[in-house]
Amino acid sequence: MNRNLLMTIVIVLALAAFFGIRFHQLSQDSALASIRSVQDAEGIPVEIVEVAVGDLEKWMTLAGTVEGVVQYPVVSNNALRVVGIPVSEGDHVKKDDVVLRLASDAPSPMYHSVDQARARYDQALMDARRVRNLFEEGAVSQSELDAAETNLQVLAADLQNAEGSTVLTASDAGVVTSILITEGETVSTGDALVWIADTSEVKVKFTAGSHQALNLEPGQLTVWTSPEGLERHGELSQLDLMADPRTHLLDGEVRFANEDGRLVPGLLVSFRVRTHQQSDAMLLPSGCLVDNQGADAVWVAGDTATLVPVTVGLRTTDQVEIVGGLTVGQRVVRHGQTLLSEGVKIKTVAGEGGN
């Protein structure tokens, strides 16, 4: 291509680009001037709300592990073989119902079998009856009768202990939530063999950090929401008086009714705690607040905008309580504050009267 022709094309393109940019700038300047003239004539468009009276609540979300209010393990004090498990997981049991049967044969010289204990008790019972008869006839003294009666009581307690070692019962009513042993196994002393819990009411045990703990106290309303969106109300029932010195976390628990059994022991669930509540408060959306040299303020809407300092009480993510600086019914700018200055004319475009 001819060099002169190439230079001509480059110059033409450069001139076209220059005039295009300049035309765009002039168009923008014209548009901005048009917008400013409209705003000067009609006012800067803003969305406003009215200061209203309502109730304000502040909530905190925590998580914890579900436990039965009554929850305990069944254990054995002797290493005996399991010969019967008359319950299944999910069964309801009453106090003193049998949940495990263990072999009654002696596993070591240190253990006295039920048969031996019963034989000694039966012999002591016959001896006591004989001494009672002799005492009535005057053939034995009071001390001999007392000794026979005492021996009978001791052997009765031995029999009860022996029977308690082979027949393990529920100490409180509840539901069998877990069976950790099978028939034929030999149990270890002190180990949990069966877990029983009363799940008609459950507690959720949680830990709270320092900032959270400062806003918690027993008696606060708690809410657990099911996957279907149904709310179940409970109460913060316990809060430790001292945090763990190593973790600096504070332990607590909340309680919920659980008639339908949805809150299963062992589950990790989240719940909400109502930490603050203010009734009949003057309320504004939190987006109304602006920073005025480090203090809270709002733009009050009349024919023109006026910046008014306010005192704020309780704050939530969406709303704030106004405790000073405004009165109920005043109109406040919610959106559009960035274009405002003191005394500038404003125009309401949406949101008047709503929160």
MARDREN-160316 format. One record per residue (C-alpha): x, y, z; residue number from 1. Coordinates in Angstrom, 1 decimal, decimal comma. Example, Ala and Ser with C-alpha at 12.3 -4.5 7.8 and 13.67 -1.06 7.14 Angstrom:
<pts>
      u      v      w  nr
   12,3   -4,5    7,8   1
   13,7   -1,1    7,1   2
</pts>
This chain:
<pts>
      u      v      w  nr
    0,0    0,0    0,0   1
    1,2    3,5   -0,8   2
    2,8    5,1    2,3   3
    1,0    8,4    1,7   4
   -2,3    6,6    1,5   5
   -1,6    4,7    4,7   6
   -0,8    8,0    6,6   7
   -4,0    9,5    5,2   8
   -6,1    6,7    6,6   9
   -4,5    6,9   10,0  10
   -5,1   10,6   10,2  11
   -8,8   10,2    9,2  12
   -9,4    7,5   11,8  13
   -7,7    9,7   14,5  14
   -9,9   12,6   13,6  15
  -13,0   10,4   13,7  16
  -12,1    9,1   17,1  17
  -11,5   12,6   18,5  18
  -14,8   14,0   17,2  19
  -16,6   10,9   18,5  20
  -15,2   11,3   22,0  21
  -15,9   15,0   22,0  22
  -19,5   14,5   20,9  23
  -20,0   11,9   23,7  24
  -18,6   14,4   26,3  25
  -20,9   17,1   25,1  26
  -23,8   14,8   25,2  27
  -23,0   13,8   28,8  28
  -22,5   17,4   29,8  29
  -25,8   18,2   28,3  30
  -27,5   15,3   30,0  31
  -26,0   16,2   33,4  32
  -27,1   19,8   32,9  33
  -30,6   18,7   32,1  34
  -30,7   16,4   35,2  35
  -29,5   19,2   37,4  36
  -32,0   21,7   36,0  37
  -34,8   19,2   36,7  38
  -33,6   18,6   40,2  39
  -33,3   22,3   40,8  40
  -36,8   22,8   39,7  41
  -38,5   19,8   41,1  42
  -36,2   18,7   43,9  43
  -33,8   15,7   44,4  44
  -35,8   12,5   44,3  45
  -35,8   10,6   47,6  46
  -37,7    7,7   49,3  47
  -39,1    8,5   52,7  48
  -40,7    6,7   55,7  49
  -42,5    7,9   58,8  50
  -41,3    7,5   62,3  51
  -43,6    4,8   63,7  52
  -44,3    3,1   67,0  53
  -43,8   -0,7   67,3  54
  -42,1   -3,5   69,1  55
  -38,5   -4,2   68,5  56
  -36,8   -7,5   69,3  57
  -33,1   -8,6   69,0  58
  -32,2  -12,2   68,4  59
  -29,1  -14,3   68,6  60
  -28,5  -17,6   66,9  61
  -26,7  -20,4   68,7  62
  -26,1  -24,1   68,2  63
  -25,9  -27,1   70,6  64
  -26,5  -30,8   71,1  65
  -29,8  -32,3   72,1  66
  -30,1  -34,4   75,3  67
  -33,0  -35,8   77,2  68
  -33,9  -33,9   80,3  69
  -33,7  -37,3   82,0  70
  -30,8  -39,2   80,4  71
  -28,7  -41,9   82,1  72
  -26,8  -45,1   81,4  73
  -27,5  -48,5   82,9  74
  -24,3  -50,0   84,2  75
  -23,2  -53,2   86,0  76
  -20,9  -53,4   89,0  77
  -19,8  -57,0   88,0  78
  -18,3  -58,5   84,9  79
  -21,1  -60,9   84,1  80
  -22,4  -62,5   80,9  81
  -25,6  -61,1   79,3  82
  -28,3  -63,7   79,2  83
  -31,3  -61,6   78,3  84
  -32,2  -58,2   76,9  85
  -36,0  -57,8   77,3  86
  -36,2  -54,3   75,7  87
  -35,5  -52,9   72,3  88
  -34,4  -49,4   71,2  89
  -37,4  -47,1   71,1  90
  -39,2  -49,0   73,9  91
  -40,8  -46,9   76,7  92
  -39,9  -48,2   80,2  93
  -41,1  -47,3   83,6  94
  -39,0  -47,0   86,8  95
  -37,8  -50,5   88,0  96
  -38,5  -52,2   84,6  97
  -35,9  -54,8   83,8  98
  -33,7  -53,8   80,9  99
  -30,9  -56,4   81,2 100
  -30,5  -59,9   82,7 101
  -27,0  -61,2   83,6 102
  -25,8  -64,7   84,4 103
  -26,2  -65,6   88,1 104
  -23,2  -68,0   88,2 105
  -20,1  -66,8   90,0 106
  -17,4  -65,6   87,7 107
  -14,8  -65,4   90,4 108
  -14,3  -66,2   94,1 109
  -14,9  -62,5   94,9 110
  -18,5  -62,7   93,6 111
  -21,3  -64,4   95,5 112
  -23,9  -65,8   93,2 113
  -27,6  -65,2   93,6 114
  -28,3  -68,8   94,5 115
  -25,7  -68,7   97,3 116
  -27,2  -65,5   98,6 117
  -30,7  -66,8   98,5 118
  -29,7  -70,0  100,3 119
  -28,1  -68,0  103,2 120
  -31,2  -65,8  103,4 121
  -33,6  -68,7  103,5 122
  -31,5  -70,3  106,3 123
  -31,4  -67,0  108,3 124
  -35,2  -66,7  107,9 125
  -35,8  -70,2  109,3 126
  -33,4  -69,4  112,2 127
  -35,2  -66,2  113,0 128
  -38,6  -67,8  113,0 129
  -37,3  -70,5  115,4 130
  -35,8  -68,0  117,7 131
  -39,0  -65,9  117,8 132
  -41,0  -69,0  118,9 133
  -38,4  -69,8  121,5 134
  -38,4  -66,2  122,8 135
  -42,2  -66,3  123,2 136
  -41,9  -69,5  125,3 137
  -39,1  -67,8  127,4 138
  -36,4  -70,2  126,2 139
  -34,1  -67,6  124,8 140
  -33,1  -64,0  125,8 141
  -33,9  -60,7  124,0 142
  -30,3  -60,4  122,9 143
  -30,4  -63,8  121,1 144
  -33,6  -62,7  119,3 145
  -32,0  -59,4  118,3 146
  -29,0  -61,2  116,9 147
  -31,1  -63,5  114,8 148
  -33,2  -60,5  113,5 149
  -30,0  -58,6  112,7 150
  -28,5  -61,5  110,8 151
  -31,7  -61,8  108,7 152
  -31,6  -58,2  107,7 153
  -27,9  -58,4  106,7 154
  -28,5  -61,5  104,5 155
  -31,7  -59,9  103,0 156
  -29,5  -56,9  101,9 157
  -26,9  -59,3  100,5 158
  -29,6  -61,1   98,5 159
  -30,9  -57,8   97,2 160
  -27,4  -56,8   96,1 161
  -26,8  -60,1   94,4 162
  -30,1  -59,9   92,6 163
  -29,3  -56,3   91,6 164
  -26,1  -57,5   90,1 165
  -27,9  -59,9   87,7 166
  -31,1  -58,0   87,0 167
  -30,5  -54,4   85,8 168
  -33,5  -52,1   85,9 169
  -34,4  -48,6   84,8 170
  -33,9  -46,0   87,6 171
  -36,3  -43,5   85,9 172
  -39,0  -43,7   83,3 173
  -38,0  -42,9   79,7 174
  -37,3  -44,3   76,2 175
  -34,5  -46,8   75,5 176
  -32,4  -44,7   73,1 177
  -29,4  -47,1   72,7 178
  -28,4  -50,7   73,5 179
  -24,6  -51,1   73,5 180
  -24,3  -54,8   74,4 181
  -25,5  -58,1   72,8 182
  -26,7  -61,3   74,4 183
  -23,8  -63,6   75,2 184
  -21,3  -60,8   75,8 185
  -19,6  -60,3   79,1 186
  -20,0  -56,8   80,4 187
  -17,3  -54,6   81,7 188
  -17,8  -53,0   85,1 189
  -18,8  -49,4   85,0 190
  -19,4  -49,3   81,2 191
  -22,7  -47,9   79,8 192
  -24,7  -50,9   78,6 193
  -28,1  -49,2   77,8 194
  -29,0  -45,5   77,5 195
  -32,4  -44,4   78,7 196
  -33,8  -40,9   78,2 197
  -37,1  -39,1   78,8 198
  -37,5  -37,3   75,4 199
  -40,9  -35,7   76,1 200
  -38,8  -32,7   77,0 201
  -35,3  -32,1   75,8 202
  -32,4  -29,8   76,6 203
  -30,0  -28,4   74,1 204
  -26,5  -27,9   75,6 205
  -24,5  -25,1   74,1 206
  -21,4  -22,9   74,6 207
  -21,3  -19,2   74,0 208
  -18,4  -16,8   73,4 209
  -17,7  -13,7   75,5 210
  -19,8  -11,3   73,4 211
  -22,7  -13,7   73,1 212
  -22,6  -14,6   76,8 213
  -22,9  -10,9   77,9 214
  -26,4  -10,8   76,2 215
  -27,7  -14,1   77,7 216
  -29,6  -14,7   80,9 217
  -31,9  -17,5   82,1 218
  -35,6  -17,1   81,3 219
  -35,1  -15,7   77,8 220
  -37,4  -17,0   75,0 221
  -35,8  -19,5   72,6 222
  -37,1  -20,7   69,2 223
  -36,2  -23,8   67,2 224
  -37,5  -23,9   63,7 225
  -38,2  -27,3   62,0 226
  -37,1  -28,0   58,4 227
  -40,8  -27,4   57,5 228
  -40,7  -23,9   59,0 229
  -42,7  -24,7   62,1 230
  -41,5  -22,8   65,3 231
  -41,2  -24,5   68,7 232
  -40,8  -22,1   71,6 233
  -38,6  -22,9   74,7 234
  -36,6  -21,2   77,4 235
  -33,0  -20,6   78,3 236
  -33,0  -22,7   81,4 237
  -29,4  -22,6   82,7 238
  -26,3  -20,5   82,3 239
  -23,1  -21,3   84,1 240
  -21,8  -18,7   86,5 241
  -18,2  -19,1   85,3 242
  -16,7  -19,5   81,8 243
  -14,1  -22,2   81,1 244
  -10,7  -20,5   81,9 245
   -9,0  -22,3   79,0 246
  -11,5  -21,7   76,2 247
  -13,3  -18,6   77,7 248
  -16,6  -20,2   76,6 249
  -19,7  -20,2   78,8 250
  -21,9  -23,4   79,0 251
  -25,6  -23,2   79,1 252
  -28,8  -25,1   78,1 253
  -32,2  -24,4   76,7 254
  -35,3  -26,6   77,0 255
  -38,0  -27,4   74,5 256
  -41,1  -29,6   74,7 257
  -40,7  -32,6   72,4 258
  -43,9  -34,6   72,4 259
  -43,5  -35,6   68,8 260
  -39,9  -36,7   69,3 261
  -38,5  -34,6   66,5 262
  -35,6  -33,4   68,6 263
  -33,6  -36,7   68,9 264
  -30,8  -36,9   71,6 265
  -27,4  -36,5   70,0 266
  -28,6  -34,1   67,2 267
  -26,7  -30,8   66,6 268
  -29,3  -28,1   66,1 269
  -29,4  -24,3   65,8 270
  -31,9  -22,1   67,7 271
  -32,5  -18,5   68,3 272
  -32,6  -16,6   71,6 273
  -34,4  -13,3   72,1 274
  -31,8  -11,2   73,9 275
  -33,6   -7,9   73,9 276
  -37,2   -6,7   73,6 277
  -38,6   -3,1   73,5 278
  -42,3   -2,4   73,4 279
  -43,9    0,8   72,0 280
  -40,6    2,1   70,6 281
  -40,2    4,8   68,0 282
  -38,8    2,9   65,0 283
  -37,0    3,6   61,7 284
  -35,3    1,4   59,2 285
  -31,6    1,2   59,9 286
  -30,9    2,5   56,4 287
  -32,2    5,9   57,4 288
  -29,2    6,6   59,6 289
  -26,3    8,6   58,3 290
  -23,0    9,5   59,9 291
  -22,6   13,1   61,0 292
  -19,0   13,6   62,2 293
  -19,1   10,3   64,1 294
  -22,7   10,8   65,4 295
  -26,0    9,4   64,2 296
  -28,3   11,6   62,2 297
  -31,2   11,4   59,7 298
  -32,4   13,6   56,9 299
  -35,9   14,9   57,8 300
  -38,0   15,6   54,8 301
  -40,1   18,7   54,4 302
  -40,1   20,9   51,3 303
  -36,4   20,8   51,8 304
  -34,0   18,4   53,6 305
  -32,8   19,0   57,1 306
  -30,1   17,0   58,8 307
  -31,2   16,2   62,4 308
  -29,0   14,5   65,1 309
  -30,7   11,5   66,8 310
  -30,1    9,3   69,8 311
  -30,4    5,6   69,0 312
  -31,3    2,9   71,5 313
  -31,8   -0,8   70,5 314
  -30,4   -1,7   67,1 315
  -31,1   -4,7   64,9 316
  -30,0   -5,5   61,4 317
  -33,1   -4,0   59,9 318
  -34,5   -1,5   62,4 319
  -33,3    1,0   65,1 320
  -35,0    2,5   68,1 321
  -35,1    6,3   68,2 322
  -35,0    7,6   71,8 323
  -34,3   11,2   71,0 324
  -34,4   13,8   68,3 325
  -37,6   12,8   66,4 326
  -41,3   12,5   67,1 327
  -43,8   10,0   65,8 328
  -45,0   10,7   62,3 329
  -42,0   12,7   61,1 330
  -41,0   12,0   57,6 331
  -37,4   10,8   57,2 332
  -35,3   10,0   54,1 333
  -34,7    6,3   53,6 334
  -32,9    6,3   50,2 335
  -31,2    9,1   48,3 336
  -29,2   10,7   51,2 337
  -25,9   10,9   49,2 338
  -27,2   13,7   47,0 339
  -28,6   15,8   49,8 340
  -27,3   18,9   51,5 341
  -28,8   21,2   54,1 342
  -31,8   23,1   52,8 343
  -31,9   21,4   49,3 344
  -35,2   20,9   47,7 345
  -36,5   17,3   47,6 346
  -39,1   15,3   45,8 347
  -40,7   12,2   47,2 348
  -40,8    9,4   44,7 349
  -41,7    6,3   46,7 350
  -42,1    4,8   50,1 351
  -44,0    7,6   51,9 352
  -45,5    6,4   55,1 353
  -44,0    2,9   55,0 354
  -41,4    1,1   57,0 355
</pts>
